[in-house]
Amino acid sequence: MKNYLKIIIGKVCRSLPVFAFICLCVLETAIAQETEIGFGLGGFKYSGDLSRGINIESIKPAGTVFFRSNMSKAVSFRVSATAGKLGASDDKTPIDPFAENRDASFDIFLFEISTVFEYHFLKWREESSMLRWTPYFFGGIAMFGISGEADKPVEYSNIQPSVPFGIGFKYVLNPKWYLGAEFGARKTFFDYLDNVSAGDGVIKDYQYGNKFDNDLYHYMGLSLTYSFYTIPCPTSPYKKNYRRR
């Protein structure tokens, strides 16, 4: 299993020439900018033929590591690697009578590399600001790879593109650290995360779904970020203590 996961991760990385070009172009100017690194823990949530909406039972553990460059007071650029489990079952969360008869399920490992831009709504980085927090919106592009042991109903690639977007919240702890919370969706162009798509519902036990409705997956979690620069905290005693050191 470990060797198979290494193959999937390797394929994702080799499938990212566009990502590499974008990263090089942005990071060339980011070296002299305000940079950050961090990690987060949370969960993946699938939405497709086997599950709709936000169902707590179908959330699987996931984690992420990232690099961020603050290109301006309002805009940041982030590169992330995120991995975790993804799954659902008709037995636990049937969405209709057809799903009960279908009785399909899946349990896969997903690895994603993404590049996104973040837009912060409040001026939390201004020296004159009294704020230590801000909400933000993010959007970008990603590539993901999946691994699983189920037989494929049709031939498809395990490496696929997606469009990540969502919202988040940041809170400054001190001039070097801040907490984050994020919820984001990944719009895919792929209908086989769950290994279920179009089929003939008349045939007993045939795994059928809606071929016009591509699958989605979500990531939600908390993160901790370290900054290689001083975050303004004009009303906080942390800033005074930091300057005395």
N, C-alpha and C positions, 0 to 999 in steps of 0.2 A: 504493500500500500504506500509506504514512504517513497519508494522508487517511482511509483506512478504519479504521486503528487509532485515530485521533482520534475518529472517530464512535463506535466501540465504547466507548472510555473515557468519552466524553461521555454515552452512554446509561447506563452503569453509575452514573455520578455523579448523573444525573437520576432514577435508579430508587431512590435511597436516602433518601426522606423519613423512614423509621423510623430509619435510621442517624443522620441529622442530629439527630433529636429525642433519641436516646439520648446522642449525643456532647455535645449542649448541656447536657443534664441532669447528666451526669457531670463535664464540664469546668467547669461553673459552680462546682463545689466543688473542682476540681482546681487552679485557678490558684494558690491559696495552699498547695497541697500540694507534695510533692517531685516534680519533673517531669524527664523525660529525653527525649532524641531519639537516633536511631541509624539505622544502615543495615546491610544484610546481603547476602551473596552465597551462592548455593547452587543448588539444582536442583528442578525439578518432576518428579514421577513419577506416571504414570497407571496405574490398575488398573481393568480392565473386560473387555469381550468379547475384546480383542486381547492382553491381557497380565495376568498374575496375579502377586501377590507383589512382591518387590523384585528387579527385573532391572536391573543396572547399565547395560545397553545402551539402555534406554528412558528414562534420566534426561536431562533437557534443562536448559540453563542458565536461571536465574531470579535475580531480585534483589528486595529489599524496602527500604522506608524506613518509619519508625514514630515515633510519639509515645507516651510512657508516663507515667502518673501513678501514683505510689505512694500508695495510699489509706490504707494501714496498714503495719505492719511485715511483714505476711504477704501482703497482697493488693495487686495492681497492676491498672490498667486500661490497655489498649493499643489504639491505632488504627493500622492498617497499610495500606499500599498495596503490593501485590506483583504482579510481572509476569514473564512468561517464556514459553518455548516448551513445548509439550506434544505428544507424539506416540508412536506405536508402529506395529509392522508384523507381520502374520502371517508374512511372509517371513523375518524375523529371529528372532522368538520365537513360533512356533506353539504353542498350548496343547493342541491335540488334532488328530486327522486332519481334522475338519471345518474347522478353521482353515487347514490347509494347502491345502485345496481352495478355500476362500473367498478367500484371498490379498488381504485388505483391509489398508489402511494409512491413517494420517491424520497431519497435521502442522499444528498450529494455534498461534495466539498467545492467551494467557490473561491477563486483567487482573482483579485482585481487590482489593476493599476490605473489610477485616474489623475487627470490634471484639471483643476477647476480654478475659476476666479471667484473671490469673495468680495461682496460689497457691504460695507458697514454703514448702517443708517445714522449712527450718532457719532459725534466728534470726540471719541474717547481717547484719542492719541494727542489731542491738543494740550499744550502746557497750561492753557488758561481754562481748560475744561474741568468741571467738578464731577464728571462722570467716571465711574470705574467699571462700567458695563456697556454692552451694546448688542442689539440683535443684528443679524446679517443674513444675506441671501447668497447662495452660491450656485454655479452652473458650469458645465464643462463637457469633457469627453472622457471615455474610459474604454479599456479592453478587459474582458474577463475570461477566465478559463474554468471549466467544470470537469469534475471527475466523478464517476459512479459506476456501479456494476450492472445496471439494468441494460437489457438488450435494446438497441435503437430501433424504433419502428420504421425509420427512414434514415438515409445517410445524411449526416450534418457534421459541421465542424464543432469541436469542443471549445474553440476560441471565437468569441463574438464581441462586437462593439456595443456600447451602451452610452446613454446620455444621462449623467448624474445631475440632479438639481435638488434644492431643498432650502431649509432655513436652519439657523443656529443662534446660539447665545454665548457671549463671552463675558467673564467676570475676572477682573484683575485681583490677584491675591497679594502681590508685592511687585516691586519693579522688575523682577525677573521671571515670575511665574503667573500664569492665569489658567482658570478652569474654562472648559467649554462643554456645551451640550448641543447635539445636532440630530436632526431628522432629515433624511434625504431619500428620494426615490431614484431608481435607475430604469430609465425607459430603454427597453431592448427592442431589437428588430428580429426577434427569435421566439418561437413558440414551443420550444422543447426543453425548457428548464425542468419541467415536470415529466418530460418524456411522453406527453399527451398532446395531441392536436386533432386534426380532422379525422373522421372515421365514419363507419356505418353503424349507427345506433341500433339497427335491427339485429345485428349479430350479437349473440349472447357473450358477455364478458369482454367485448371488444373495447379497447381503451380509446374512447373518442372524446373530442373537445371542440372548441370553437377556433377554427383556423384563421378567422379574421380578428382575433383578439390576442395579440402578442403578450408574453409573460412580462411581469415586472418583478423587481426585488428592491427591498428597502434596507437601509442601514440606519440604525439609531443607537446613540451611545454618548458616553461622557469622555472627555479628553483632558489631558494635562499638558501644557505647553511651556517650554523654556525659551526665553528670548535672549539673543546675543546682544542686547541693547537694553537701555533702561526705559521701561514703560512709565509714562508720566502718571504720578499719583499725588497731585498737589495737595489733597486734603488728608493724605494718609501718613501716619507716623513711620511707615515702612520706608518712605523715600528719605526722610531725614536720617534714619538709622543707616540706610544704605550709603549715603554720602559721607558719613563719618568714618566708614571703614577704609 
